[in-house]
Amino acid sequence: MKKSNFPNPLFQEKMKEAYQARAALSGNKLQITERIFVAGDQEPPKVSTKLIPVERIIEGQKIRHYEVRLEIDGVLLGEHASPPPLLGNPVKERLSIPQVLEYDKLFTSFVPDHLSIEPFPQKIEKPIRRIPKRLSGKTRYNTTIFGTDQRAVFQDTSYPWSAFGRCETNFGPFSGVMVGPRHLLTCNHGIDWTPPPGYAADWLSFTPAYYNGMAPFGSTYATHVYWVQKDNNDGFSNGNEGQYDYVVLVLNDRIGDITGWLGARRYSDSWDGMNTWWHIGYPSDLTSMERPIFQSWFSMNGDDNQDDAHQAIYHQADVFPGQSGGPMFGFWDGEVGPRAVAVQSWQNSQTNGASGGGDLFDLVVRARNEHP
């Protein structure tokens, strides 16, 4: 078995010793940003705002929410508007092992003081299943659920669950996670690589902790993308695309300062078979990509015939379309939060595939160094 340069991730029985829940260290009355895009002409639209209190009873308590209403005059109706396309850079030069070890010490996770820490997701909810719990042997289903479905729907904005969220592009919604103050890790095949001339890719928006249309930390959009090899956008994981199905995007805002972020680490084949991994994503079958799910304590197996720098990593965690881009992550003793090692990529009837390796970590390093 290969030896890793890093310690092993934690097993379930060690989590209670290594990670403790804690309350927030400061108040959470902070600023968030929400964006909408409208079409206009040379004379910018005029915007006015109204703030309308909305009182409701939640779990026996009177809660005050606010409707923020924008009234925009001068919009060109019937014309579509979207976030701007992305600039970008392919990354070909690989980091040396000494460089990797040095960056590994720096690119750890981050917890803001205004967030509490919960080692296990809270507010577990009942899923709304679009696939029967017991499958008929005579019927074919578009799913790769192996045995009992282990996924659980949750609603939690404590750390680290605050750092996961929903991406959206021209191809629709999928999943991603913050890996820096303005740095997002997600799947390559969710990116629209057919942008207007002069750009590397078309627009992407991100909403951390997205839940039923709600954006508890606001939302933002990407301005820059880093990749190793572009997906051909045909909807299939062809050839070696499953080895490069990850990108790191630079966001317009430092939204990670209020959500926190995960660290990143190169996957090591020495971890094959260890039941230490977690996954979070937005599936289309349980939640119509409106609520996140998590699954924990499953194993992965890196492809022994592929370069550790970029490899398919096989697993039988339960996945469904929409979970693509959601990270495979683990916890390490002595660290404040988890680290991502791969992202969900593809599935078939025999196995599911994540995508990761050394190149994924190198993309995080490049993006964070060049766009701090």
C-alpha positions as CSV (number, residue, x, y, z in Angstrom):
1,M,0.0,0.0,0.0
2,K,1.2,3.5,-0.8
3,K,2.3,5.7,2.0
4,S,0.8,9.2,2.3
5,N,2.7,12.4,3.2
6,F,-0.3,13.3,5.4
7,P,-1.9,11.7,8.5
8,N,-5.0,9.6,8.0
9,P,-8.5,11.2,8.2
10,L,-10.5,10.4,11.3
11,F,-12.8,7.4,11.7
12,Q,-16.2,7.7,13.1
13,E,-15.3,6.5,16.6
14,K,-12.6,9.2,16.9
15,M,-14.8,12.1,15.9
16,K,-16.3,12.7,19.3
17,E,-12.9,13.0,20.8
18,A,-11.4,15.3,18.2
19,Y,-14.3,17.6,17.4
20,Q,-16.5,19.3,19.9
21,A,-19.6,21.5,19.2
22,R,-19.3,25.1,20.4
23,A,-21.4,28.2,20.4
24,A,-20.6,31.2,18.3
25,L,-17.9,33.5,19.7
26,S,-19.6,36.7,18.6
27,G,-22.9,38.0,17.4
28,N,-24.2,37.2,13.9
29,K,-25.7,40.6,13.0
30,L,-23.6,41.2,9.9
31,Q,-24.0,42.3,6.2
32,I,-25.0,40.0,3.3
33,T,-25.2,40.8,-0.4
34,E,-27.8,39.6,-2.8
35,R,-27.7,40.3,-6.6
36,I,-30.2,40.4,-9.4
37,F,-29.3,41.2,-13.0
38,V,-31.6,43.3,-15.3
39,A,-31.3,44.6,-18.8
40,G,-31.0,48.4,-19.4
41,D,-29.6,50.9,-21.9
42,Q,-27.2,53.8,-21.6
43,E,-29.3,55.4,-18.9
44,P,-29.1,53.1,-15.9
45,P,-32.3,52.0,-14.3
46,K,-33.5,53.8,-11.1
47,V,-33.8,51.7,-8.0
48,S,-35.8,52.3,-4.8
49,T,-36.2,50.0,-1.9
50,K,-38.8,49.1,0.7
51,L,-38.4,47.1,3.9
52,I,-41.5,45.3,5.1
53,P,-41.7,43.5,8.4
54,V,-43.1,39.9,8.2
55,E,-44.0,38.4,11.6
56,R,-44.7,34.6,11.8
57,I,-44.8,31.9,14.5
58,I,-42.0,29.3,14.3
59,E,-41.8,26.5,16.8
60,G,-44.1,28.6,19.2
61,Q,-42.0,31.7,19.0
62,K,-42.8,35.0,17.3
63,I,-40.1,35.6,14.7
64,R,-39.6,38.8,12.7
65,H,-38.4,38.5,9.1
66,Y,-38.2,41.3,6.6
67,E,-39.2,41.5,3.0
68,V,-36.6,43.6,1.0
69,R,-38.5,44.8,-2.0
70,L,-36.7,46.4,-4.9
71,E,-38.6,48.6,-7.4
72,I,-36.6,49.1,-10.6
73,D,-37.7,51.7,-13.1
74,G,-36.2,51.7,-16.6
75,V,-35.7,48.0,-17.1
76,L,-35.8,46.6,-20.7
77,L,-38.5,44.1,-20.2
78,G,-38.3,40.8,-22.0
79,E,-34.5,40.8,-22.3
80,H,-32.5,38.3,-20.3
81,A,-29.6,39.4,-18.1
82,S,-27.1,37.2,-16.3
83,P,-23.8,37.5,-14.4
84,P,-20.8,38.2,-16.6
85,P,-18.8,35.4,-18.3
86,L,-15.5,34.2,-16.7
87,L,-11.9,34.8,-17.4
88,G,-9.6,31.9,-16.7
89,N,-6.3,30.0,-16.7
90,P,-5.5,26.4,-17.4
91,V,-3.0,25.0,-14.9
92,K,-0.4,22.7,-16.3
93,E,2.6,23.1,-14.0
94,R,2.4,20.7,-11.0
95,L,3.6,21.6,-7.5
96,S,6.6,19.8,-6.1
97,I,6.2,17.7,-3.0
98,P,8.0,20.2,-0.7
99,Q,5.7,23.0,-2.1
100,V,2.6,20.8,-1.5
101,L,3.7,20.1,2.1
102,E,4.2,23.8,2.8
103,Y,0.9,24.9,1.2
104,D,-0.9,22.1,3.1
105,K,0.0,23.8,6.4
106,L,-1.4,27.1,5.1
107,F,-4.6,26.1,3.3
108,T,-6.5,24.7,6.2
109,S,-10.2,25.3,7.0
110,F,-11.5,28.5,8.6
111,V,-14.4,29.1,11.1
112,P,-15.8,32.7,11.5
113,D,-16.4,33.7,15.1
114,H,-20.1,34.5,14.4
115,L,-20.8,30.8,13.5
116,S,-21.3,28.0,16.0
117,I,-19.6,24.6,15.3
118,E,-21.6,21.4,14.9
119,P,-19.6,18.3,14.2
120,F,-22.7,16.6,12.8
121,P,-25.5,18.3,10.7
122,Q,-28.5,19.3,12.7
123,K,-32.2,19.7,11.8
124,I,-32.5,16.4,9.9
125,E,-35.6,16.5,7.7
126,K,-37.8,13.9,6.0
127,P,-37.0,13.7,2.3
128,I,-39.6,13.8,-0.5
129,R,-38.7,10.8,-2.5
130,R,-39.2,10.7,-6.3
131,I,-37.8,7.2,-6.4
132,P,-39.6,4.4,-4.4
133,K,-37.8,3.3,-1.3
134,R,-38.2,-0.3,-2.3
135,L,-37.3,-0.9,-6.0
136,S,-39.2,-3.4,-8.2
137,G,-37.0,-5.9,-10.0
138,K,-39.1,-5.4,-13.1
139,T,-38.6,-1.7,-13.4
140,R,-35.6,0.3,-14.4
141,Y,-34.8,3.4,-12.4
142,N,-32.4,6.3,-13.2
143,T,-30.5,6.0,-9.9
144,T,-27.4,4.6,-8.4
145,I,-28.5,4.0,-4.8
146,F,-26.7,0.9,-3.5
147,G,-28.8,-1.0,-0.9
148,T,-30.4,1.2,1.7
149,D,-30.3,4.9,0.8
150,Q,-28.0,6.5,3.4
151,R,-28.6,10.1,2.4
152,A,-30.2,12.5,4.9
153,V,-31.8,15.9,4.1
154,F,-30.7,18.6,6.5
155,Q,-31.0,22.3,7.3
156,D,-28.0,23.7,9.2
157,T,-26.1,27.0,8.9
158,S,-23.5,26.3,11.6
159,Y,-19.9,25.5,10.5
160,P,-18.8,23.6,8.5
161,W,-22.3,23.1,6.9
162,S,-22.4,26.8,6.1
163,A,-19.6,26.4,3.6
164,F,-21.5,24.1,1.2
165,G,-23.9,25.4,-1.4
166,R,-25.6,25.3,-4.7
167,C,-24.0,26.4,-8.0
168,E,-25.9,27.4,-11.1
169,T,-24.9,27.9,-14.7
170,N,-26.6,27.6,-18.1
171,F,-26.7,23.9,-17.5
172,G,-28.8,24.2,-14.3
173,P,-28.1,23.7,-10.5
174,F,-25.4,21.5,-9.0
175,S,-23.2,21.5,-5.9
176,G,-20.0,23.1,-4.6
177,V,-18.0,24.2,-1.5
178,M,-16.0,27.1,-0.4
179,V,-12.2,26.4,-0.1
180,G,-11.0,29.9,0.5
181,P,-12.3,33.4,1.3
182,R,-13.5,33.8,-2.3
183,H,-12.7,30.4,-3.8
184,L,-15.2,27.7,-4.8
185,L,-14.5,24.1,-5.6
186,T,-16.9,22.3,-7.9
187,C,-17.1,20.0,-10.9
188,N,-15.7,20.7,-14.4
189,H,-18.7,19.3,-16.3
190,G,-21.1,21.9,-14.7
191,I,-19.2,24.8,-16.3
192,D,-20.4,26.1,-19.7
193,W,-17.2,26.1,-21.8
194,T,-18.9,27.9,-24.7
195,P,-18.8,31.6,-23.6
196,P,-18.8,34.8,-25.7
197,P,-15.5,35.5,-27.5
198,G,-12.7,36.7,-25.2
199,Y,-13.8,34.7,-22.1
200,A,-12.8,31.2,-20.8
201,A,-16.3,30.1,-19.7
202,D,-19.9,31.5,-19.2
203,W,-21.4,32.7,-16.0
204,L,-21.7,30.8,-12.6
205,S,-23.6,31.9,-9.5
206,F,-23.2,30.4,-6.0
207,T,-25.4,30.5,-3.0
208,P,-23.9,29.0,0.2
209,A,-26.3,27.0,2.5
210,Y,-29.0,27.4,-0.2
211,Y,-32.3,26.0,1.1
212,N,-35.7,26.2,-0.6
213,G,-34.9,29.4,-2.4
214,M,-33.4,31.0,0.7
215,A,-29.9,32.5,0.8
216,P,-29.0,32.9,4.5
217,F,-25.5,34.2,3.6
218,G,-26.5,36.0,0.4
219,S,-25.2,35.0,-3.0
220,T,-22.4,35.9,-5.4
221,Y,-21.0,35.0,-8.8
222,A,-17.7,33.9,-10.3
223,T,-15.2,36.1,-12.2
224,H,-12.4,33.7,-12.9
225,V,-11.9,29.9,-13.3
226,Y,-8.9,27.6,-13.1
227,W,-8.9,24.1,-14.7
228,V,-6.5,21.4,-16.0
229,Q,-8.5,20.0,-18.9
230,K,-11.9,21.3,-20.0
231,D,-14.9,19.0,-20.2
232,N,-16.5,18.7,-23.7
233,N,-20.0,19.5,-22.3
234,D,-21.7,16.5,-24.0
235,G,-23.3,15.2,-20.8
236,F,-21.0,12.1,-20.5
237,S,-17.7,11.4,-18.7
238,N,-15.8,10.4,-21.8
239,G,-12.2,9.2,-22.0
240,N,-10.1,10.7,-19.2
241,E,-12.6,13.4,-18.3
242,G,-13.4,11.7,-15.0
243,Q,-9.8,12.3,-14.0
244,Y,-10.1,16.1,-14.4
245,D,-13.7,16.8,-13.4
246,Y,-12.9,19.7,-11.0
247,V,-12.4,23.4,-11.2
248,V,-11.7,26.2,-8.7
249,L,-13.5,29.5,-9.3
250,V,-12.7,32.9,-7.9
251,L,-15.9,34.7,-6.7
252,N,-16.7,38.4,-6.9
253,D,-17.0,38.7,-3.1
254,R,-15.2,37.3,0.0
255,I,-18.3,35.5,1.0
256,G,-16.1,32.9,2.7
257,D,-15.5,35.4,5.4
258,I,-19.0,34.9,6.6
259,T,-19.5,31.2,5.7
260,G,-16.1,29.8,6.6
261,W,-14.4,27.4,4.3
262,L,-12.9,23.9,4.1
263,G,-9.3,23.1,3.6
264,A,-8.1,21.1,0.7
265,R,-5.7,18.1,0.5
266,R,-4.3,15.7,-2.2
267,Y,-6.1,12.3,-2.1
268,S,-3.7,9.5,-1.2
269,D,-4.3,5.9,-2.3
270,S,-3.1,4.9,1.1
271,W,-6.6,5.9,2.3
272,D,-8.3,3.4,0.0
273,G,-10.9,1.4,1.9
274,M,-11.1,3.6,4.9
275,N,-14.6,4.5,6.0
276,T,-13.7,8.1,6.8
277,W,-15.4,10.2,4.0
278,W,-18.4,12.5,3.8
279,H,-20.3,14.0,0.9
280,I,-22.8,16.9,0.6
281,G,-24.8,17.8,-2.5
282,Y,-28.2,18.9,-3.9
283,P,-29.9,15.8,-5.5
284,S,-32.7,16.0,-7.9
285,D,-34.5,13.0,-6.6
286,L,-34.9,13.7,-2.9
287,T,-35.1,17.5,-2.9
288,S,-35.4,18.7,-6.5
289,M,-32.0,20.3,-5.9
290,E,-33.7,22.7,-3.4
291,R,-32.3,21.2,-0.1
292,P,-28.9,19.7,0.7
293,I,-28.2,16.1,1.7
294,F,-25.3,14.6,3.5
295,Q,-23.8,11.1,3.7
296,S,-21.1,10.0,6.1
297,W,-18.6,7.3,6.9
298,F,-18.2,5.7,3.5
299,S,-15.0,4.5,1.8
300,M,-13.3,5.4,-1.5
301,N,-10.8,3.7,-3.8
302,G,-8.5,5.6,-6.1
303,D,-7.8,4.0,-9.5
304,D,-4.5,2.2,-9.2
305,N,-3.9,2.4,-13.0
306,Q,-4.1,6.2,-13.1
307,D,-1.6,8.9,-12.0
308,D,-2.2,10.2,-8.5
309,A,-2.1,13.7,-9.8
310,H,-5.5,13.2,-11.5
311,Q,-7.5,10.1,-11.0
312,A,-11.0,8.7,-10.8
313,I,-11.9,7.7,-7.2
314,Y,-14.5,5.0,-6.9
315,H,-17.1,4.7,-4.2
316,Q,-20.6,3.4,-3.5
317,A,-22.0,6.4,-1.6
318,D,-25.5,7.1,-2.8
319,V,-25.7,9.8,-5.5
320,F,-28.1,11.2,-8.0
321,P,-27.8,14.0,-10.6
322,G,-27.5,17.4,-8.9
323,Q,-24.9,16.1,-6.4
324,S,-22.1,16.6,-9.0
325,G,-19.5,19.1,-7.7
326,G,-20.3,18.3,-4.1
327,P,-17.1,17.5,-2.3
328,M,-15.8,14.3,-0.8
329,F,-14.2,15.4,2.5
330,G,-12.8,14.2,5.7
331,F,-11.8,15.4,9.2
332,W,-8.3,15.3,10.6
333,D,-7.3,15.3,14.2
334,G,-6.0,18.7,15.5
335,E,-7.6,20.7,12.7
336,V,-10.5,23.2,13.1
337,G,-12.5,21.8,10.2
338,P,-12.6,19.3,7.3
339,R,-10.7,19.2,4.1
340,A,-12.0,18.4,0.6
341,V,-10.1,15.8,-1.4
342,A,-12.3,15.2,-4.5
343,V,-15.7,16.1,-6.0
344,Q,-18.6,13.9,-7.1
345,S,-18.3,13.4,-10.9
346,W,-20.3,10.5,-12.4
347,Q,-22.2,7.3,-11.7
348,N,-23.2,4.1,-13.4
349,S,-25.0,0.9,-12.3
350,Q,-21.8,-0.7,-10.9
351,T,-20.0,2.2,-9.1
352,N,-20.0,5.9,-8.5
353,G,-17.0,8.1,-9.4
354,A,-15.5,11.1,-7.7
355,S,-12.6,13.1,-9.3
356,G,-9.5,14.3,-7.5
357,G,-5.8,14.0,-7.0
358,G,-2.9,16.3,-6.8
359,D,-4.1,18.6,-9.6
360,L,-7.2,19.5,-7.5
361,F,-5.0,20.8,-4.7
362,D,-2.8,22.7,-7.2
363,L,-5.8,24.5,-8.6
364,V,-6.7,25.7,-5.1
365,V,-3.1,26.9,-4.5
366,R,-3.1,28.8,-7.8
367,A,-6.5,30.4,-7.4
368,R,-5.8,31.5,-3.8
369,N,-2.3,32.8,-4.5
370,E,-3.3,34.8,-7.6
371,H,-6.7,36.0,-6.3
372,P,-6.3,36.3,-2.5
